[in-house]
């Protein structure tokens, strides 16, 4: 059985580590990296060898770019009447919210 202390990997608080256990050891590990594209892939690049040393291979890598929610866009549009909305829309065009990198590691077969 793998203890939770062994699976602790340095990560920001908004990331999650999910393990599905099969016969006492995690069969699938899903890592969520919420950051900019560059930061997420850099962190993944640092952590991938750790999982490979533990017998895992990368099964899937998916990037979902961050998006502003519709409430923020509506608020910015309404604030155009006051003049602040133009600045808010300009900021929304320049600054991109963080995206999410989802990496699924699976146990390498031993056959």
Secondary structure, 3 states (H helix, E strand, C coil): CCCCCCCCCCCCCCCEEEEEEECCEEEEEEEEEEECHHHHHHHHHHHHHHHHHCCEEEEEEEEECCCCCHHHHHHHHHHHHCCHHHHHHHHHHHCCCCEEEEEEEEECCCC
